[in-house]
Amino acid sequence: MQQDATDGETARGEWEAARLDARDCWRLLAAAKVGRLALVVGGRPEIFPVNHVVDHGSVVFRTASGTKLAGIRSTTHVAFEADGVDLDEGVAWSVVLKGRALRVTGRNQVLEAKALPIHPWHGSPKNWFVRIQPDEITGRRFRIAEPAPASTPERPDRGRP
């Protein structure tokens, strides 16, 4: 199928997922209010929702001491995902960033991070800042499919009305 790289519509008018360029990925990631941090903790995958900001080509979030921070200390390789939907346009998108998560340290870096507009939804103190330095960012946009009609499995007639 022939695909227009700008909007994902095929020559037959069907929609496929369209890859987003890095600039669009960063724009959408910056507009998202919440994303999900994925990392391995204790040999098992974990996913944490976090409020974040995009800052100088990286993602920054705040966290408390606990599982996330311990996981970041034990392995710096993480994935970060955010997605969204425009119901008026009938289009959804998803962006995935892969990279290294590092605690923000150093007086000047912490002061810069404190000035960022990061507003966690959870009210507990979040005294640590984490910056994800990207190795890769990818994204896609696609038309939201119409719901499939409900179907009921056929029941064999057992001779009853």
C-alpha positions in Angstrom: 0.0 0.0 0.0 1.2 3.5 -0.8 1.4 5.7 2.2 1.6 9.4 2.5 4.3 10.0 5.1 2.7 13.2 6.3 -0.6 11.9 7.5 -0.6 8.1 7.3 -3.5 7.9 4.9 -3.1 5.2 2.2 -4.0 5.6 -1.4 -7.3 3.7 -0.7 -8.2 6.2 2.1 -7.4 3.8 4.9 -5.3 4.9 7.8 -2.1 3.3 9.0 0.2 4.5 11.8 2.4 7.3 10.6 5.8 7.8 12.1 6.4 11.1 13.7 9.7 13.0 13.2 11.7 13.9 16.3 10.5 17.5 16.3 6.8 16.4 16.5 7.7 13.8 19.2 9.2 16.5 21.4 6.3 18.9 20.8 3.8 16.2 21.8 5.8 15.0 24.8 6.1 18.7 26.0 2.3 19.1 25.7 1.5 15.9 27.7 0.7 16.3 31.3 1.7 12.9 32.5 3.9 10.1 31.1 5.0 6.6 32.2 8.5 5.7 33.3 9.4 2.1 32.6 12.4 0.5 34.3 13.5 -2.8 35.8 13.5 -3.0 39.6 14.6 -6.2 41.3 14.7 -8.1 38.0 11.1 -7.2 37.2 9.6 -4.5 34.9 7.9 -1.7 36.6 5.9 1.3 35.2 5.3 4.5 37.1 3.1 7.5 36.0 5.0 10.8 36.5 4.3 14.4 35.8 7.2 15.8 33.7 8.5 18.7 31.7 10.7 18.7 28.6 13.9 20.7 29.2 16.8 21.2 26.8 16.1 18.0 24.9 15.5 15.8 27.9 12.6 14.9 30.3 12.7 15.9 33.9 10.5 14.7 36.7 10.4 14.9 40.5 10.2 11.8 42.8 10.4 10.8 46.4 12.7 8.3 47.9 11.4 4.9 47.1 11.1 2.3 44.4 11.5 4.7 41.4 14.6 6.3 42.8 16.1 2.9 43.9 15.4 1.5 40.5 17.2 4.5 38.8 20.1 4.0 41.1 20.4 0.3 40.2 20.0 0.8 36.4 20.1 4.0 34.4 18.5 2.6 31.3 14.8 3.5 31.1 11.9 4.0 28.7 9.5 6.9 29.0 6.1 6.9 27.2 3.3 9.5 26.8 0.3 9.4 24.6 -2.7 11.4 23.8 -5.9 11.7 21.7 -7.6 14.4 19.8 -11.3 13.3 19.8 -12.3 16.2 17.6 -9.9 15.1 14.9 -10.2 11.4 15.7 -6.5 10.9 15.9 -4.3 9.4 18.6 -0.5 9.5 19.1 2.2 7.8 21.2 5.8 8.8 21.8 8.5 6.6 23.4 11.8 7.9 24.6 14.6 5.5 25.5 17.7 6.7 27.4 19.5 7.1 30.7 17.8 8.4 33.9 20.1 10.3 36.2 19.5 12.0 39.5 20.0 15.7 39.2 22.9 16.6 41.4 25.1 19.7 41.8 23.8 22.9 43.3 23.3 24.8 40.0 21.6 21.8 38.3 19.2 21.3 41.3 18.4 25.1 41.4 17.6 25.0 37.6 15.4 21.9 38.1 13.5 23.6 40.9 12.7 26.5 38.6 11.0 24.1 36.1 7.2 24.0 36.1 6.9 20.4 37.4 3.6 19.9 39.3 3.2 16.4 40.7 -0.4 15.3 41.2 0.5 13.3 44.4 0.9 15.6 47.4 3.8 13.8 49.1 7.2 15.6 49.1 9.2 14.9 45.9 12.7 16.1 46.9 14.6 14.4 44.0 14.8 15.5 40.4 15.6 13.0 37.7 16.6 13.8 34.1 16.2 11.3 31.3 18.9 11.9 28.7 17.6 10.4 25.4 19.3 7.9 23.2 16.3 7.5 21.0 12.8 9.0 20.5 10.1 7.6 18.3 6.5 8.2 17.9 3.5 7.5 15.8 0.1 9.0 15.0 -3.0 7.1 13.8 -6.7 7.5 13.1 -8.9 6.1 15.8 -10.8 3.1 14.5 -14.5 2.9 14.5 -15.7 0.4 17.1 -16.3 -3.1 15.7 -20.0 -4.1 15.8 -20.9 -6.3 18.7 -21.3 -9.9 17.7 -22.7 -12.8 19.7 -21.3 -16.3 19.3 -23.6 -18.6 17.5 -25.4 -21.1 19.7 -26.3 -24.5 18.3 -30.0 -25.1 18.2 -30.7 -27.7 20.8 -34.3 -28.3 19.7 -35.6 -25.7 22.1 -37.6 -22.7 21.1 
